[in-house]
């Protein structure tokens, strides 16, 4: 799980660059998968902050019903905040 979270964070930070539209479609898919994985594992522990935070991220980056902001500068803070949330969650995971 930690690897998936770090990959999602890295992809979100790379998304700050000016890249082709195909990358952003790929980004939506990977980030949604990572977010849903966290929601499922955290919901087993009860309804908490992580379920809400990653649920919102999954909705925003949903590739099936995408949200279009039509402005790269509007997505930049969303990518940064999302990347930071993924990083924080990855560092708060306990080793098994």
MARRO-436646 format. One record per atom (N, C-alpha, C, O): x, y, z. Coordinates in steps of 0.2 Angstrom, whole numbers, plus 5000, padded with zeros to 4 digits. Layout:
! residues N
XYZ;...
***
This chain:
! residues 96
500449945000;500050005000;500450065000;500350114997;501050065004;501450125004;501750144997;501750204996;501950094994;502250104987;501650134982;501850184979;501050114983;500550144979;500450214981;500350264976;500450234987;500350304989;500950344987;500850404985;501550324987;502150364985;502050374977;502250424975;501850324974;501850324966;501250384965;501350424961;500750374968;500150424967;500450494969;500250544965;500750504974;501050574976;501550594971;501550654969;501950554969;502450574963;502150594957;502350644954;501650554955;501250574949;500950634949;500850674944;500650654955;500350714956;500750774956;500650824953;501350764958;501850814958;502150824951;502250884949;502250774947;502450774940;501950804936;502050844931;501250804938;500750834935;500750904935;500350934931;501150934939;501251004939;501551034933;501551094931;501950984929;502251004923;501751014917;501250984918;501951044912;501551044906;501650984902;502150974898;501150934902;501250874899;500650864894;500150894895;500650814890;500150794885;499550774889;499550744895;498950774886;498250754890;498250684892;497950664897;498650644888;498650574890;498950554897;498650514900;499450594899;499650594905;499150604911;499150574916;498750654910;498250674915;497650624915;497450614920;497550594910;497050534910;497350484914;496950454918;497950464913;498350414916;498350434924;498250384928;498450494925;498550514932;497850514936;497850484941;497350524932;496650514935;496550444937;496250434942;496650404933;496550324934;496950304940;496650274944;497650314940;498050294945;497850324952;497850294957;497750394952;497550424958;496850404961;496750394967;496350384957;495750364959;495850294962;495550274967;496250254959;496350184961;496650184968;496450154973;497150234969;497550234975;497050264981;497050244986;496650314979;496150344984;495650294986;495450284992;495350254981;494850204983;495150154987;494850124992;495750134986;496150084990;496150104997;496050065002;496350164998;496450195005;495750195008;495650185014;495250225005;494550225007;494350155010;494050155015;494450105006;494250035008;494550015014;494249985019;495250025014;495649995020;495450035026;495450005032;495350105026;495250145031;494550135034;494450145040;494050125029;493350115032;493250055036;492850055040;493750005035;493649945039;493849965047;493649935051;494250015047;494450045054;493950085057;493950105063;493450105053;492950155055;492950215051;493450235047;492450255051;492350325047;492850375051;492750395056;493350395047;493850445050;494050495044;493750495039;494550535046;494750585042;495050565035;494850595030;495350505035;495650475029;495150455024;495250465018;494550425027;494050405022;493750465019;493650465013;493650525022;493350585019;493850615014;493650635009;494550625016;495050655012;495150615006;495150645000;495150555006;495350515000;494650504996;494750484990;494050504999;493450504996;493350564991;493150554985;493550624994;493550684990;494050684984;493850704979;494650654986;495150654980;494850604975;494950614969;494550544977;494350504972;493750534967;493750524961;493350574970;492850604967;493150654962;492950664956;493650694964;493950754960;494350724954;494250744949;494650664955;495050634950;494750574946;495050544942;494050564948;493650514944;493750514937;493550574934;493950464933;494050464926;493450454922;493350464917;492950424926;492250404922;491850464922;491550474916;491750504927;491350574926;491850624928;491850654934;492350644924;492850694925;492550764927;492150784924;492950794931;492850864932;493350904928;493950894929;493150954924;493550994920;493551064923;493051094923;494151084924;494251154927;494451194921;494451264922;494751174916;494951204909;495451254911;495651294906;495851254916;496351294917;496851264922;496751234927;497451254919;498051224922;498151254929;498351214934;498151314930;498251344936;497751334941;497951334947;497151314940;496651294944;496851224947;496651204953;497151174943;497251114945;497951104949;498051064953;498351154949;499051154952;498951144960;499251104963;498551184963;498451184970;498151114972;498251084977;497651094968;497351024969;497850974969;497850924973;498350974964;498850924963;499350924969;499550874972;499450984971;499950994977;499650964983;499950924987;499050984985;498650964991;498550884991;498750854996;498350864985;498250794984;498950754985;498950704989;499450774982;500150744983;500350744990;500650694993;500250804994;500450805001;500050755005;500350725010;499350755004;498950705007;499250635006;499250595011;499350615000;499650544999;500250535003;500350485005;500750585003;501350585006;501250575014;501550525017;500850615017;500650605024;500450545026;500650505030;499950515022;499650455023;500150395022;500150345026;500650405017;501150345016;501650345022;501850295024;501750405025;502250405031;501950395037;502250375042;501250395038;500950375044;500750295044;500450275049;500850265039;500650195039;501150155043;501750175043;500950105047;501350065051;501650005048;501249975044;502249995049;502549935046;502349875049;502249875055;502249825045;501949755047;502549715049;502449655051;
***
